[in-house]
């Protein structure tokens, strides 16, 4: 599996709002934060399992790119004992991307998973309130996952 990881705010602590000049960013003088504990265990496990991990970060978008790539690789070597490929671009080869600013879409639907999850929670709570956790309820869930959300909300109200 090929896993792309964002750096700042995803695997390394990053606090927005700290002032750094463009020159600081360009010359790789903005320090990389401490490694984040929860993702650290996952990264170590993925490496042990032989997965390929690449860092996808805006840090290497401009300025002294070679210096910034080295900074990221040195940080990864210090924290995880590996020197990953570092890029600022997604690639079709990746199996998935972890990024603190991204929202997950349901493939080929144009729908945000978060929106559907919120809708599903509302539907389940409504069904529970009405005491309707039966085959009809499961049929509604299947319709929900097939994208029939507007009709589903209306049909839930009619139960």
C-alpha positions as CSV (number, residue, x, y, z in Angstrom):
1,X,0.0,0.0,0.0
2,X,1.2,3.5,-0.8
3,X,0.2,6.1,1.9
4,X,0.6,9.8,1.5
5,X,0.8,11.8,4.7
6,X,0.6,15.6,5.1
7,X,3.2,16.9,7.6
8,X,2.1,20.0,9.5
9,X,-1.0,19.3,11.6
10,X,-1.2,15.7,10.5
11,X,1.9,13.9,11.7
12,X,3.7,16.9,13.3
13,X,2.3,19.4,15.6
14,X,1.6,22.7,13.9
15,X,0.0,25.8,15.3
16,X,-1.5,28.2,12.8
17,X,-1.1,31.8,13.5
18,X,2.6,31.8,14.4
19,X,4.3,34.5,12.4
20,X,7.1,33.4,10.0
21,X,8.3,35.5,7.2
22,X,8.2,34.2,3.6
23,X,12.0,34.1,3.8
24,X,11.9,31.8,6.8
25,X,9.6,29.4,4.9
26,X,11.7,29.7,1.7
27,X,14.9,28.9,3.5
28,X,13.5,26.0,5.7
29,X,13.9,28.0,8.9
30,X,10.4,27.2,10.1
31,X,10.9,24.3,12.5
32,X,8.8,21.1,12.2
33,X,6.8,20.4,15.3
34,X,6.9,17.4,17.6
35,X,5.6,14.0,16.3
36,X,2.0,13.4,17.1
37,X,1.4,10.3,19.3
38,X,-1.6,8.7,17.8
39,X,-0.4,8.7,14.2
40,X,3.1,7.8,15.3
41,X,1.9,4.3,16.2
42,X,0.2,3.9,12.8
43,X,3.3,5.1,10.9
44,X,5.6,2.7,12.8
45,X,3.1,-0.2,12.1
46,X,2.8,0.7,8.4
47,X,6.6,0.8,8.0
48,X,6.9,-2.6,9.8
49,X,4.3,-4.0,7.5
50,X,6.3,-2.9,4.4
51,X,3.9,-0.1,3.2
52,X,5.4,2.8,1.3
53,X,4.9,6.1,3.0
54,X,5.5,9.4,1.2
55,X,5.2,12.9,2.7
56,X,2.9,15.3,0.7
57,X,3.4,18.8,2.1
58,X,3.0,22.4,0.9
59,X,6.4,23.1,2.6
60,X,8.1,22.0,-0.6
61,X,6.0,24.1,-3.0
62,X,8.4,26.9,-3.4
63,X,11.6,28.5,-2.1
64,X,14.7,26.3,-1.4
65,X,12.9,23.0,-2.2
66,X,16.0,20.8,-1.8
67,X,16.8,22.3,1.6
68,X,13.1,21.8,2.7
69,X,13.0,18.2,1.4
70,X,16.1,17.5,3.4
71,X,14.6,19.1,6.5
72,X,11.5,16.9,6.2
73,X,13.5,13.7,5.6
74,X,15.8,14.5,8.5
75,X,12.7,14.9,10.7
76,X,11.3,11.6,9.6
77,X,14.6,9.9,10.1
78,X,14.8,11.3,13.6
79,X,11.3,10.2,14.5
80,X,10.7,7.1,12.4
81,X,14.1,5.9,11.2
82,X,13.2,6.3,7.5
83,X,13.8,8.9,4.7
84,X,10.6,9.2,2.6
85,X,10.1,10.7,-0.7
86,X,8.8,14.2,-0.1
87,X,6.4,16.0,-2.6
88,X,3.8,18.7,-2.8
89,X,1.6,16.7,-5.3
90,X,-0.9,13.9,-5.0
91,X,-0.3,11.0,-7.4
92,X,-2.7,8.3,-8.8
93,X,-0.5,5.6,-7.3
94,X,-1.5,6.5,-3.7
95,X,-3.9,4.3,-1.9
96,X,-4.9,7.1,0.5
97,X,-3.9,10.4,1.8
98,X,-4.1,11.7,5.4
99,X,-4.4,15.4,5.7
100,X,-5.7,17.6,8.5
101,X,-7.4,20.0,6.1
102,X,-9.1,17.4,3.8
103,X,-12.7,16.2,3.9
104,X,-13.5,12.7,2.8
105,X,-15.7,12.3,-0.2
106,X,-17.6,9.1,-1.1
107,X,-16.1,8.0,-4.4
108,X,-18.0,8.9,-7.6
109,X,-20.9,10.6,-5.8
110,X,-19.8,14.2,-5.1
111,X,-21.0,13.6,-1.5
112,X,-19.1,14.4,1.7
113,X,-18.9,11.4,4.0
114,X,-19.4,13.7,7.0
115,X,-22.7,15.0,5.6
116,X,-24.0,11.5,5.0
117,X,-22.8,10.3,8.4
118,X,-24.8,13.2,10.0
119,X,-27.8,12.3,8.0
120,X,-27.5,8.7,8.9
121,X,-27.2,9.5,12.6
122,X,-30.4,11.6,12.3
123,X,-32.2,8.7,10.6
124,X,-31.1,6.1,13.1
125,X,-32.1,8.3,16.0
126,X,-35.5,8.9,14.4
127,X,-36.0,5.2,13.8
128,X,-35.0,4.4,17.4
129,X,-37.4,7.0,18.7
130,X,-40.2,5.4,16.7
131,X,-39.2,1.9,17.7
132,X,-38.5,0.9,14.1
133,X,-35.3,-1.1,14.0
134,X,-36.5,-3.9,11.8
135,X,-36.2,-5.0,8.1
136,X,-37.9,-1.8,6.9
137,X,-35.2,0.1,8.8
138,X,-32.4,-1.9,7.1
139,X,-34.1,-1.2,3.7
140,X,-33.9,2.5,4.4
141,X,-30.2,2.2,5.3
142,X,-29.6,0.5,1.9
143,X,-31.5,3.2,0.1
144,X,-29.4,5.8,2.1
145,X,-26.2,4.3,0.8
146,X,-27.6,4.2,-2.7
147,X,-27.9,8.0,-2.6
148,X,-31.6,8.3,-2.1
149,X,-31.2,10.7,0.8
150,X,-34.1,13.2,0.1
151,X,-36.6,10.4,-0.5
152,X,-35.3,8.6,2.5
153,X,-35.8,11.5,4.9
154,X,-39.3,11.9,3.6
155,X,-40.0,8.1,4.0
156,X,-38.6,8.1,7.5
157,X,-41.0,10.9,8.5
158,X,-43.9,8.8,7.1
159,X,-43.0,5.7,9.2
